[in-house]
């Protein structure tokens, strides 16, 4: 069995993409490309090539839900780039994620304690 492709490898953390995007945008507006670069530096995404299509799909969906806003940046030379920013609803959602992730961490710590006992 190839455990590198198994869910147990932890490489299926796509659900954490949204709070990761929100965390970076909480620091200020950013282009999608810059978000992808920052995401690649995170431990949970470091072993994976950035899925630009997935990131832009998440950004679009989050914008449709009112969590993000975007504007075209025409200042740089070259093609126009969309700049994303958190909305007030996005900030509220990010704060809820913070609480949810703390609860997940507590649950994972409990599970690790049980797994440690089962050696």
N, C-alpha and C positions, 0 to 999 in steps of 0.2 A: 504494500500500500504506500502510495506517495503522499506523505503527510504535508508536503509543501503546498499541495493543492487542496488539502482538507480544510474545512471550516475551523478546525482546531488550531490552524496556523495563525489565526487572527487577521488574515489578509482580507477579510470580508467586512471591513468596518465602514462601508459606504454610508450607513445611516448616520455616522458622525460627521459627514461632509457638511451638513447644514450648520451645526453649531461651530464647526471650524471656520466656515466662511464668515459667520456672524462675529466670531472672535476677532478675526482680522479686520473686518469692516468697522468694528467698534473703535479701532485705532484711527480710522479715517477712511474716506472714499478711496477706491482702488479700481484699476482695470482688471478684467478677468484674467489676463495673462499674468499679472503680478500676484493675484490670488493663487493661481496654479503654482507659481514658483514658491510661495510661502508654504502652501500645503505640502509640497514635496519635501520640505525640510522638517515636517512633523514626523515623529517616530511612527505613528500609525499609518502613514502613507509613504514613508521613506523608501521602502523596497519596491515600490510600484512606480511605473511611468505615469505621469500625470494624464488623466483622462479628460482632455480639454472639452470634448463633446459633453461628457457627463457633468463637468463643472458648469459649463454654459447652460445646460439644460436645467440644472439646479438653480442657477441664478435667475433664469427666466421664470421658473415656477415660483420661486420666492418673491419675485417682483409681482407676478400675477396675484399672489396671495396678499400683497401689501406689506411684506416684510422688508423689501428693498425698494429703492427708487434708482433710476439711472438717468444719465444725461450723456449726450455725445460730446466728446472732447475733440475739438477741431483745432486746438492750439499747436499740437505737435505736427511736424512734417510727416508726410505719409498718410496712410488711411486714417479715417476717423476711428476713435476707440470709445467704447461705452464705459463710463465710469459709474460704479455701483456704490451706494451708500445705504446704511441702515435707516429705516424709518422708526418712528416712535413705537409702532407695533412690532417691528423687528427687534428693537431693544427689549421690549417686554417679553418677546418670545425667547430671546437669548437668555434673559434672566431666569425664565422657566427652565430652559435647558440646563443652566447652571445647577439648579436644584435637582432636576432629574438625574444629571450625571453624578451628583453627590450620592443620591440614593442608589444608583447603579453601582458606584464604587463600594458602598457599604455592603451591598448584596454580593458583589464579587469577592470582597474580603471575607465574608462569611463562607462563601463557597470554597475559597482557597483554604480556609481553616479546615473544612470538612475533607477536602482532597488531601491535605497534609496528614490528617489522621488515618487515611486509608492506605498509606504506603505499604 
